[in-house]
Amino acid sequence: MNSKQRKSKRTQLTHKFGSHCFWSGRCLLTEELTLDHLIPKSRGGSNSLENLRLACFSCNNSRGDSLFPPRQSCK
């Protein structure tokens, strides 16, 4: 995904779910949220909106390529 596609997906997800981390529920600025793959790309996941959620960097990073929620959310 290029930066224009990422920005578009982030905007679409913000309109659909709001501007908060999917895992911790923390409200953040849209620019502070990262795109998180529910099924990681390394495990065959896609860049479709159905497979993407917005997450804070801490939750997204701690999750890595796991299929499970982060070990500790940043609540």
C-alpha positions as a LaTeX table, in Angstrom:
\begin{tabular}{lrrr}
\hline
Residue & $x$ (\AA) & $y$ (\AA) & $z$ (\AA) \\
\hline
Met1 & 0.00 & 0.00 & 0.00 \\
Asn2 & 1.32 & 3.42 & $-0.83$ \\
Ser3 & 0.87 & 6.45 & 1.45 \\
Lys4 & $-2.19$ & 7.71 & $-0.45$ \\
Gln5 & $-3.91$ & 4.32 & $-0.10$ \\
Arg6 & $-3.02$ & 4.15 & 3.62 \\
Lys7 & $-4.46$ & 7.62 & 4.21 \\
Ser8 & $-7.65$ & 6.68 & 2.36 \\
Lys9 & $-8.06$ & 3.45 & 4.35 \\
Arg10 & $-7.39$ & 5.29 & 7.63 \\
Thr11 & $-10.05$ & 7.88 & 6.74 \\
Gln12 & $-12.60$ & 5.21 & 5.80 \\
Leu13 & $-11.95$ & 3.29 & 9.03 \\
Thr14 & $-12.24$ & 6.48 & 11.10 \\
His15 & $-15.64$ & 7.18 & 9.57 \\
Lys16 & $-16.74$ & 3.59 & 10.22 \\
Phe17 & $-15.35$ & 3.01 & 13.74 \\
Gly18 & $-14.34$ & 6.40 & 15.13 \\
Ser19 & $-10.92$ & 7.69 & 16.12 \\
His20 & $-9.94$ & 5.20 & 18.80 \\
Cys21 & $-7.67$ & 2.20 & 19.18 \\
Phe22 & $-9.50$ & $-1.03$ & 18.33 \\
Trp23 & $-7.70$ & $-2.89$ & 21.14 \\
Ser24 & $-7.46$ & $-0.43$ & 24.04 \\
Gly25 & $-10.32$ & 1.93 & 23.22 \\
Arg26 & $-8.10$ & 5.00 & 23.70 \\
Cys27 & $-9.26$ & 8.04 & 21.72 \\
Leu28 & $-6.45$ & 9.45 & 19.60 \\
Leu29 & $-5.95$ & 11.78 & 16.70 \\
Thr30 & $-6.39$ & 9.97 & 13.40 \\
Glu31 & $-2.74$ & 10.67 & 12.57 \\
Glu32 & $-1.67$ & 8.83 & 15.76 \\
Leu33 & $-3.50$ & 5.64 & 14.79 \\
Thr34 & $-1.85$ & 2.90 & 12.75 \\
Leu35 & $-3.43$ & 0.39 & 10.40 \\
Asp36 & $-3.55$ & $-3.02$ & 12.07 \\
His37 & $-4.29$ & $-6.20$ & 10.14 \\
Leu38 & $-6.66$ & $-8.55$ & 12.00 \\
Ile39 & $-5.09$ & $-11.39$ & 10.04 \\
Pro40 & $-1.49$ & $-10.28$ & 9.54 \\
Lys41 & $-0.16$ & $-10.02$ & 6.00 \\
Ser42 & 2.54 & $-12.56$ & 6.93 \\
Arg43 & $-0.26$ & $-15.06$ & 7.65 \\
Gly44 & $-2.14$ & $-14.45$ & 4.41 \\
Gly45 & $-4.19$ & $-11.40$ & 5.43 \\
Ser46 & $-5.12$ & $-8.72$ & 2.94 \\
Asn47 & $-5.30$ & $-4.94$ & 2.87 \\
Ser48 & $-9.09$ & $-5.03$ & 2.55 \\
Leu49 & $-11.13$ & $-2.85$ & 4.90 \\
Glu50 & $-12.65$ & $-6.00$ & 6.41 \\
Asn51 & $-9.18$ & $-7.05$ & 7.61 \\
Leu52 & $-8.02$ & $-3.63$ & 8.83 \\
Arg53 & $-8.62$ & $-1.80$ & 12.10 \\
Leu54 & $-7.11$ & 1.32 & 13.64 \\
Ala55 & $-4.79$ & 0.77 & 16.59 \\
Cys56 & $-2.35$ & 2.85 & 18.59 \\
Phe57 & 1.30 & 2.13 & 17.87 \\
Ser58 & 1.79 & 0.41 & 21.22 \\
Cys59 & $-1.01$ & $-2.14$ & 20.70 \\
Asn60 & $-0.16$ & $-2.72$ & 17.04 \\
Asn61 & 3.54 & $-3.15$ & 17.77 \\
Ser62 & 3.04 & $-5.50$ & 20.74 \\
Arg63 & 0.69 & $-7.66$ & 18.68 \\
Gly64 & 3.27 & $-8.26$ & 15.95 \\
Asp65 & 2.09 & $-11.00$ & 13.58 \\
Ser66 & $-0.09$ & $-12.71$ & 16.18 \\
Leu67 & $-3.69$ & $-13.67$ & 15.48 \\
Phe68 & $-4.55$ & $-12.70$ & 19.06 \\
Pro69 & $-5.06$ & $-9.35$ & 20.82 \\
Pro70 & $-2.00$ & $-7.60$ & 22.26 \\
Arg71 & $-0.63$ & $-9.16$ & 25.44 \\
Gln72 & $-1.10$ & $-5.90$ & 27.29 \\
Ser73 & $-3.10$ & $-3.06$ & 25.89 \\
Cys74 & $-2.03$ & 0.48 & 26.69 \\
Lys75 & $-5.14$ & 1.39 & 28.71 \\
\hline
\end{tabular}
